[in-house]
Amino acid sequence: MTISGHWFRVALLATIALPLLSGCEDTVTDPEEVMVASEAAAVLRSAADLPTLPDVIGNVLADSASVPASVRYTLHSADELWARAAAENDLVRAARWRDRAVSLAAPHLTASLDSARLTALRHQLRGWIDVASGMLKHFRLPEVEQALDDAAGLLARSEVAEVRGEHAAAVWLALSAQSRLVDSTPRVVARRMSDMALERYRADEARGVTLDERTQQRVERLVSGAREALDRQDYLRAIQRAYYANQLLEER
């Protein structure tokens, strides 16, 4: 599924409205800050449309009734490894589970992912990279930026491999890029932004940096709210709360 401009505009307007209608006293009221945070949340929410390895596997199994039972079993095993990664809280371990899933599935997807399908997949992944990179100009998340850069490099290598006739390598590289882009999705970004706000707040406390009482209370509520939203898997709200908290901490 491609990320359409129409969908993005609708999501952006809806997300901008969320903090304005919530009535929360901790919502940042500066129009530019509201727009930036809302844009980030809307763009990140569109990551739900990114094709994942389970999507590719599901399409292959649905389109080809002639897939041997042994291959189906292997692909299902890869799907389970991906699901295990999704349930993992440790981001490094999650990446390792995804890498194992890709390595297991890629050899069995080479024939089904012909050049046309592989080109379409690379196009979709590049579309997300372009949109997410534009969003990141508003704030710095080095780990997410690195994930996007790594994925772009893998996609470029996939294209080169395809031109050289190394189709199996091209498939593995594209699926590896797909895996790397998971580190730019709402769950991961919400966690990194929440961690950043909490670490910055604790560092300020340790250094004896003081805020006025009202700002201090707002920051505490926002940091706490971001962590609670993360625990509830409300990644959109976690991103917003963490963004606002970081803005207040930067302006102290």
Secondary structure, 3 states (H helix, E strand, C coil): CCCCHHHHHHHHHHHHHHHHHHCCCCCCCCHHHHHHHHHHHHHHHHHHHCCCHHHHHHHHHHHCCCCCHHHHHHHHHHHHHHHHHHCCCCHHHHHHHHHHHHHHHHHHHCCCCCHHHHHHHHHHHHHHHHHHHHHHHHCCCHHHHHHHHHHHHHHHHHHHHHHCCCHHHHHHHHHHHHHHHHHHCHHHHHHHHHHHHHHHHHHHHHHCCCCCHHHHHHHHHHHHHHHHHHHCCCHHHHHHHHHHHHHHHHCC
